[in-house]
Amino acid sequence: MKIRPLADRIVIKNVEAEETTKSGIILTGSAKEKPQVCEVVAVGPGGLVDGNQVEMTVKVGDRVLIAKYAGTEVKVDGDECTIVRQSDILAVVE
């Protein structure tokens, strides 16, 4: 199955969280923070959103920094993805 986001929405996939701290301590699954750096999987067409013209500024493959609890988490074919609005993206990681 393939997801095609609408309007100014973007489908992102989490980049794996760090398994160890800088000092070498191995983290368990519950101790890891939700990753804030994600990879863009699909981008909506933009267009008219809430009466304003929205132009999409990210593209598939970009790595982005998102707000900690932004978006809606969904499972597609066993893969966990998050759907966010473009305004929830804080920066593009280069």
C-alpha positions as CSV (number, residue, x, y, z in Angstrom):
1,M,0.0,0.0,0.0
2,K,1.2,3.5,-0.8
3,I,0.2,6.7,1.1
4,R,-0.4,9.9,-0.9
5,P,-0.7,12.9,1.5
6,L,-3.2,15.6,0.8
7,A,-2.8,19.4,0.9
8,D,0.2,20.5,3.0
9,R,0.7,17.2,4.7
10,I,3.9,15.2,4.7
11,V,4.6,11.5,5.5
12,I,7.8,11.0,7.5
13,K,9.6,8.0,8.8
14,N,11.6,8.1,12.0
15,V,15.4,7.8,11.8
16,E,16.6,5.2,14.3
17,A,17.3,6.7,17.8
18,E,20.6,6.4,19.4
19,E,21.2,3.0,21.1
20,T,23.9,4.3,23.4
21,T,24.7,7.6,25.2
22,K,27.9,9.5,24.6
23,S,29.4,7.9,27.7
24,G,28.6,4.4,26.3
25,I,25.5,3.5,28.4
26,I,23.2,1.3,26.4
27,L,19.6,2.5,26.5
28,T,16.5,0.2,26.7
29,G,13.5,0.7,24.5
30,S,11.6,2.6,27.1
31,A,14.5,5.0,27.9
32,K,14.9,6.2,24.4
33,E,13.4,9.6,23.4
34,K,11.1,9.9,20.5
35,P,13.4,10.8,17.5
36,Q,13.0,14.3,16.2
37,V,15.0,13.8,13.0
38,C,12.9,12.1,10.4
39,E,13.2,11.3,6.7
40,V,10.5,12.5,4.3
41,V,8.7,9.6,2.5
42,A,5.9,11.5,0.7
43,V,4.9,15.1,0.1
44,G,1.4,16.5,-0.6
45,P,0.8,18.9,-3.5
46,G,0.3,22.0,-1.3
47,G,-2.3,24.4,-2.7
48,L,-5.0,26.4,-0.9
49,V,-5.0,25.6,2.9
50,D,-7.2,27.7,5.3
51,G,-7.5,30.4,2.6
52,N,-3.8,30.7,2.1
53,Q,-1.6,29.5,-0.8
54,V,0.9,26.9,0.5
55,E,4.0,26.0,-1.5
56,M,5.8,22.8,-0.4
57,T,9.4,23.5,0.5
58,V,10.5,19.9,1.4
59,K,11.0,17.0,-1.0
60,V,11.1,13.2,-0.7
61,G,14.4,12.1,0.8
62,D,15.0,15.2,2.9
63,R,15.9,14.8,6.6
64,V,13.9,17.1,8.7
65,L,13.6,18.2,12.4
66,I,10.1,18.1,13.8
67,A,8.4,19.2,17.0
68,K,8.6,16.5,19.6
69,Y,5.0,15.4,19.7
70,A,3.9,16.6,16.2
71,G,1.7,14.7,13.8
72,T,-0.4,11.5,13.7
73,E,1.3,8.1,13.9
74,V,0.1,5.5,11.4
75,K,1.1,1.9,10.5
76,V,1.2,1.0,6.8
77,D,2.2,-2.5,5.8
78,G,3.9,-3.0,9.2
79,D,6.0,0.2,8.9
80,E,5.4,3.0,11.3
81,C,5.1,6.5,9.8
82,T,4.0,9.9,11.0
83,I,1.8,12.4,9.0
84,V,2.6,16.0,9.8
85,R,1.7,19.4,8.4
86,Q,4.5,21.3,6.7
87,S,4.1,23.9,9.5
88,D,5.1,21.2,12.1
89,I,8.6,20.9,10.4
90,L,11.1,23.1,12.2
91,A,14.1,22.7,9.9
92,V,15.7,20.7,7.1
93,V,18.9,18.9,8.3
94,E,21.7,19.1,5.9
